[in-house]
Amino acid sequence: MKPVSLTIFAILFCFSAAAHAADSKAELKNIPLEWKPTEQASSFDAIDLTAFVKTEFVIKPFNDIRKKPQEIGKNVERRGTDQDLLVTTKDNVASWLTDRFAQVLTEFGIGVVKNNGSFILEADIVKFYVTEESTYTGDVGLKVRLRSAKNDNVLWEGMVSTSSSRWGRSYKAENYFESLSDATMSAVYALLKDDTFKEAVLKNK
């Protein structure tokens, strides 16, 4: 191949890579959140749920205290670009996560009601993020409070932090959704497994 041809090929290659990176970047801006867990509640190790028998929870809207509420992830591989590729959503993360948290509780066999429950659950969203490098690592961090349905007193408060890691194709929305969904499933499981949380429920029934 002649030198001129090599130069043209190199220019075209760089242009193509840059265009691909730009397209990918645009693709994952303001995307709608999707629930895509790769696990089911039945796939988790069995835990003692005796404390929650004849108990129903009202799930209050979560409070998002993250500094950048629309940012849910980033690709730090920097392939074809000199910047991290961010992932943002147009959806309300707090509302979305509140609904998903309630849904997963029911999948674990826990009673969830709109009103007149035994207890109230609320949470601050501390972390809801995926970092993609060699793998996708999803992190969910929630500061959870258990309140009395009778007088609204705080009966228990604790931090629930979980992670999920998975392989996937580079900078794909589906893999970000899977990581966040799996980490959310794990967060609910971790709360139900927490002995101090179960003790607070039993003590205040």
C-alpha positions, 0 to 999 in steps of 0.5 A: 500500500502506498504512503498516501493510501496509508495516510488516508486509511489512518484518517478514515480509521480515526474519524470512524473511531471518533464518530463511533465514540460520539454516537455511543456517548449520545446513545447513553444520555438521558436514557429511560431506566429499565428493570433488567435483573439477571437473578430472581429472588429464588436464586438467593440463599435462603434466609429466616423471614420469620420476623416478617410473618403477618407484617406489612410495610408501607414504602415511603418515597426515597430521597435522592441525596446524590450530588448528580441525580441524573448520572447513573454510570460511566465508562472509564475505558477511554477507547477512541476518546480522551474522556470518560463516557457518562451514562445519564437518565431522564427518569427520576431515580428516587421514584424508580428505585422506590417502586423497584424496592417495593417490588423486590420485597414482595418477590421475597414474600414480604407484605407491602401495602399503600396504607395502614401497614405495620411499619414504614420504610424509607431510605436516602439514596447514597449511591446508585452507579455503575462503573465500567472498566474491564467489567461492569460494577454496579453499586447501590447504597441506601440509608434505610429507616424503619419507622413505627406506623403508630407514632412515626418514631424511628425504630431502626436505621442502617446503611445497606451497601451492595455491589454487582459485577458482570461482563458485557459488551462495551458501553451498552445500556442493557449492561448498565441496567442489569448491574443496577437491577442486580445490585438493587436485588442484593440491597433488598436481600441484605436488608432482610438478612440484617439481624438488627433490622429483624430484631427491631421488627420483632421487638416492635410488632 
